Amino acid sequence: MSQSRSNQKDAYALILEAIDVGVFKPGDRLVESDLAERFGVSRTPIREALQRLETQSLLERDGRSLIVASLDHNQMAELYVVRRELEGLAAALAAQHATEEEIRVLQEMVKADDLLVENPTELAKANRRFHEQIHLASHNRYLVQQLDLVHRTMALMATTSLAAKGRGKIAQSEHKGIVDAISRRDAEGASEALKQHISIAFMTRLKQDAGDRSKG
C-alpha cells in the first residue's frame, strides 16, 4: 500500500473512532486544519477521509462546513429494524459455523465484561467488541460488511443505551443467553435471543430520548 493510501486509511479510521467514542458528537463541526493538527496527518488524507465520511452519511453539510450527522427518530427506528435482523442472522450463522475457540472467546468476553457493568463508557466499547466477535463467528464476509456499516452509523447516537440505570447488568445477562445458544449450536435460539436483545436496547433508547425531551 502506498504511503498516501496508508495515510488516507489512517485518517479515516482516526476520525471514525473519534466519532465512535464520542470525542466528536452529532452537530460538532469538523475543520480540516484542526483535524490534521490533532492527528498529525497532512491535510490531503484528512480531506479525502472527510469526503468518504460524508458519502457514508456520517457527516453532513452545514453551509460550507461539515458537521457530524445526527439521526432523527425515523432514521433511528429504521436503523434498529435493519440491525435487529442482520444481528439475528449473524447469531444463527455463528451457532452453525463458529469454531470451538471462537465460542470460548465469546464466553470469556461475557465473563470479563461483567466487571464493567458500572462503567457505561467502557461497557459500550466492550459491547461493540462482543457484537463484532459474533459477526466474525458467522463466517460470512458479506454480512460482516453490512453490519460494519450499521455499527458505524450507530456511532451517530450521542449516548449509549447501556447508560440507562440497570441496563448494563441486564444486557450482560442477555449476552450470556446469546452465547449459551451459540455454544449449543441452537441457531434459532441464538437468533431470537440476539434479536430480543436489540429490541430491548431500542426500547431503552426510546425511553432515554423521551426523558431527554421532557427535561428540555
C-alpha positions in Angstrom: 0.0 0.0 0.0 1.3 3.4 -0.9 2.1 6.0 1.8 -0.8 8.2 0.6 -3.2 5.3 0.7 -2.0 4.4 4.1 -2.4 7.9 5.4 -5.9 8.1 3.9 -6.9 4.9 5.7 -5.4 6.1 9.0 -7.1 9.5 8.8 -10.5 7.9 8.1 -10.0 5.4 10.9 -8.9 8.1 13.4 -11.9 10.4 12.7 -14.3 7.5 12.7 -13.0 6.2 16.0 -13.2 9.8 17.5 -16.9 9.9 16.5 -17.5 6.4 17.7 -16.2 7.1 21.2 -17.9 10.4 21.5 -14.9 12.8 21.1 -16.9 14.3 18.2 -20.6 14.3 18.8 -23.6 14.9 16.5 -23.6 18.6 15.5 -19.9 19.1 16.1 -18.1 21.0 13.3 -15.0 19.2 11.8 -12.4 21.6 10.5 -9.8 20.1 8.1 -6.8 22.1 9.6 -7.7 21.3 13.2 -8.1 17.6 12.4 -4.7 17.5 10.6 -3.0 19.1 13.6 -4.9 16.9 16.1 -4.0 13.6 14.4 -0.6 14.5 13.0 -1.7 13.8 9.4 -1.4 16.0 6.4 -4.5 17.8 5.1 -4.9 15.9 1.9 -5.7 12.5 3.6 -7.9 14.4 6.1 -9.8 15.9 3.2 -10.2 12.6 1.5 -11.4 11.0 4.8 -14.0 13.7 5.3 -15.3 13.2 1.8 -15.6 9.5 2.4 -17.4 10.0 5.7 -19.8 12.5 4.0 -20.5 9.9 1.3 -21.4 7.4 4.0 -23.8 10.0 5.6 -21.7 10.1 8.8 -21.0 13.8 8.1 -23.4 16.4 6.6 -23.2 19.9 5.2 -24.0 22.9 7.3 -23.4 25.7 4.8 -19.8 25.3 3.7 -18.8 23.3 6.8 -19.0 19.6 7.6 -20.6 18.6 10.9 -21.1 15.2 12.5 -24.6 14.0 11.3 -27.4 13.2 13.7 -30.2 10.7 13.4 -33.9 11.7 13.8 -36.4 9.4 15.3 -37.4 7.7 12.0 -33.8 7.2 11.0 -33.0 5.6 14.4 -36.1 3.3 14.1 -35.1 2.2 10.6 -31.5 1.5 11.7 -32.7 -0.7 14.6 -35.0 -2.7 12.3 -32.1 -3.5 10.0 -29.7 -4.1 12.9 -32.1 -6.5 14.6 -32.5 -8.7 11.5 -28.8 -8.7 10.5 -27.6 -9.4 14.0 -30.1 -12.2 14.4 -28.8 -13.7 11.2 -25.2 -13.4 12.4 -26.1 -15.2 15.6 -27.8 -18.0 13.7 -24.8 -18.4 11.4 -22.4 -18.3 14.4 -24.3 -21.1 16.0 -23.7 -23.1 12.8 -20.2 -22.2 11.9 -18.3 -20.8 14.9 -15.2 -22.8 15.9 -14.9 -24.0 19.5 -12.1 -21.4 20.0 -14.4 -18.6 18.9 -17.1 -19.8 21.3 -14.7 -19.8 24.2 -13.6 -16.3 23.3 -17.2 -15.2 23.4 -17.7 -16.9 26.8 -14.6 -15.2 28.2 -15.7 -11.8 26.8 -19.0 -12.1 28.7 -17.2 -13.0 31.9 -14.7 -10.2 31.6 -17.4 -7.6 30.7 -19.3 -8.4 33.9 -16.7 -6.3 35.7 -17.7 -3.2 33.6 -21.4 -3.0 34.4 -21.0 0.1 36.4 -18.9 1.9 33.7 -21.2 2.6 30.7 -18.4 4.1 28.6 -16.1 1.1 28.9 -19.0 -1.4 28.7 -20.2 0.3 25.5 -16.7 -0.3 24.0 -16.7 -3.9 25.2 -20.3 -4.3 23.8 -19.0 -3.4 20.3 -16.2 -5.9 20.6 -18.6 -8.6 21.7 -21.0 -8.0 18.8 -18.1 -7.8 16.3 -16.9 -11.1 17.5 -20.3 -12.7 16.8 -20.2 -11.1 13.3 -16.8 -12.7 12.6 -18.0 -16.0 14.0 -20.8 -16.0 11.4 -18.1 -16.7 8.8 -20.0 -14.6 6.2 -17.9 -11.8 4.8 -20.8 -10.0 3.2 -22.9 -10.0 6.4 -19.8 -8.7 8.3 -19.5 -5.8 5.8 -23.2 -4.8 6.1 -23.0 -5.0 9.9 -19.9 -2.9 9.9 -21.8 -0.2 8.1 -24.7 -0.4 10.5 -22.4 -0.1 13.6 -20.6 2.8 12.0 -24.0 4.6 11.8 -24.8 3.7 15.4 -21.9 6.0 16.3 -24.1 8.9 15.4 -26.2 8.3 18.6 -24.9 10.7 21.2 -25.5 8.3 24.1 -25.4 4.6 24.7 -28.4 2.7 25.9 -26.1 1.0 28.4 -26.0 4.3 30.3 -29.6 3.6 31.4 -29.9 2.6 35.1 -29.6 -1.1 35.5 -29.2 -1.7 31.7 -25.6 -2.9 31.9 -26.3 -5.8 34.2 -29.4 -6.9 32.2 -27.5 -6.6 28.8 -24.8 -8.8 30.2 -27.4 -11.4 31.1 -28.7 -11.2 27.6 -25.2 -11.6 26.2 -24.8 -14.8 28.2 -28.1 -16.2 26.9 -26.9 -15.5 23.3 -23.6 -17.2 23.8 -25.2 -20.2 25.6 -27.4 -20.7 22.5 -24.5 -20.4 20.1 -22.5 -22.9 22.2 -25.4 -25.4 22.0 -25.4 -24.9 18.2 -29.0 -23.7 18.5 -29.3 -21.4 15.5 -32.9 -20.4 16.0 -32.5 -19.8 19.7 -29.3 -17.7 19.2 -31.1 -15.6 16.5 -34.1 -15.0 18.7 -32.0 -14.2 21.8 -30.0 -11.6 19.9 -33.0 -10.1 18.1 -34.7 -9.7 21.5 -31.5 -8.1 22.9 -31.6 -5.5 20.1 -35.3 -4.8 20.6 -34.8 -4.2 24.4 -31.8 -1.9 23.6 -34.1 0.1 21.2 -36.9 0.4 23.7 -34.3 1.6 26.3 -33.0 4.2 23.9 -36.6 5.4 23.1 -37.2 5.9 26.9 -33.9 7.8 27.2 -34.9 10.1 24.3 -38.4 10.6 25.9 -36.7 11.5 29.2 -34.3 14.0 27.4 -37.3 15.7 25.7 -39.2 16.1 28.9 -36.1 17.7 30.5 -35.8 20.1 27.5 
